[in-house]
Amino acid sequence: MPSGRFFIAHGFQVVQGYRTYDPIKLDGAYKAVKDEGMNRVDDRVHIDCCTTWEPPLFTLDHESAIYNHVKVMSEIGYGYTRSEVMNLASDYAFDRKEMTCT
């Protein structure tokens, strides 16, 4: 039997009365999340929505151009760090945006 405020259950120290949820409400919430997804329950995401991310910034051709550049540079002895590749891609995206806006 628990003594005082704490007791040991399955090797873990448990606070008596901690997070005591109504089993019926807990079961209903579990079914709603499992069946419909949490965001769909709160009406934050439409039921017919199947994407939750932004479209890709680069096309496959642009991505392969960056890849080929990084690969060629590494073959001749100039390897990029991860942050340098990110800066390169950011600059490339900015330049593409400048070219399409003007």
Wavefront OBJ file of the C-alpha trace (Angstrom):
o trace
v 0.000 0.000 0.000
v 1.179 3.526 -0.645
v 2.713 5.277 2.295
v 2.534 9.046 2.397
v 2.553 10.888 -0.880
v 4.757 8.535 -2.983
v 4.693 4.848 -3.735
v 6.654 2.555 -6.047
v 4.820 1.022 -9.026
v 6.689 -1.204 -11.481
v 10.022 0.186 -10.285
v 9.022 3.845 -10.715
v 8.243 6.364 -8.022
v 4.676 7.585 -8.531
v 2.927 10.533 -6.896
v -0.365 9.460 -5.392
v -3.273 11.160 -7.161
v -1.017 12.558 -9.872
v -2.748 12.886 -13.248
v -5.882 11.035 -12.310
v -7.968 11.253 -15.481
v -11.560 10.211 -16.005
v -11.319 6.896 -17.929
v -14.363 7.668 -20.114
v -12.997 11.080 -21.211
v -9.555 9.596 -21.742
v -10.963 6.840 -23.935
v -12.989 9.360 -25.967
v -9.955 11.596 -26.471
v -7.826 8.612 -27.519
v -10.400 7.510 -30.088
v -10.750 11.053 -31.480
v -6.993 11.436 -31.917
v -6.577 7.950 -33.351
v -9.509 8.218 -35.774
v -9.288 11.840 -36.899
v -5.935 13.232 -35.773
v -5.471 15.919 -33.136
v -5.401 18.886 -35.520
v -8.532 17.699 -37.218
v -10.354 17.536 -33.883
v -9.602 21.211 -33.210
v -10.632 22.170 -36.791
v -7.147 23.597 -37.419
v -6.665 21.355 -40.477
v -9.384 20.659 -43.025
v -10.406 16.990 -43.210
v -9.537 16.775 -46.941
v -6.084 18.350 -46.529
v -3.304 15.889 -47.252
v -0.215 18.140 -47.099
v 1.036 20.096 -44.111
v 4.277 21.514 -45.491
v 5.457 24.173 -47.875
v 6.155 23.182 -51.485
v 9.831 22.631 -52.349
v 11.862 25.756 -52.961
v 13.968 24.231 -55.742
v 12.963 22.122 -58.699
v 14.844 18.880 -59.251
v 16.951 20.594 -61.939
v 17.999 23.365 -59.564
v 18.724 20.846 -56.818
v 20.870 18.752 -59.143
v 22.791 21.886 -60.222
v 23.679 22.622 -56.596
v 24.553 18.958 -56.010
v 26.788 18.814 -59.083
v 28.576 22.006 -58.060
v 29.253 20.707 -54.543
v 30.376 17.335 -55.936
v 32.788 18.895 -58.473
v 34.233 21.221 -55.841
v 34.810 18.303 -53.457
v 36.525 16.302 -56.203
v 39.051 19.090 -56.782
v 39.736 19.386 -53.054
v 37.428 22.154 -51.906
v 34.797 20.559 -49.712
v 31.947 22.578 -48.304
v 30.723 22.361 -44.713
v 27.028 21.914 -44.032
v 26.604 25.599 -43.191
v 28.450 26.621 -46.367
v 26.093 24.453 -48.455
v 23.119 26.042 -46.700
v 24.508 29.519 -47.437
v 25.157 28.534 -51.050
v 21.568 27.303 -51.444
v 20.201 30.450 -49.767
v 22.197 32.696 -52.070
v 21.078 30.664 -55.070
v 17.426 30.949 -54.020
v 17.802 34.694 -53.472
v 19.426 35.148 -56.890
v 16.652 33.135 -58.549
v 14.038 35.301 -56.835
v 15.835 38.469 -57.966
v 15.895 37.209 -61.552
v 12.176 36.338 -61.596
v 11.040 39.573 -59.918
v 12.735 41.938 -62.376
l 1 2 3 4 5 6 7 8 9 10 11 12 13 14 15 16 17 18 19 20 21 22 23 24 25 26 27 28 29 30 31 32 33 34 35 36 37 38 39 40 41 42 43 44 45 46 47 48 49 50 51 52 53 54 55 56 57 58 59 60 61 62 63 64 65 66 67 68 69 70 71 72 73 74 75 76 77 78 79 80 81 82 83 84 85 86 87 88 89 90 91 92 93 94 95 96 97 98 99 100 101 102
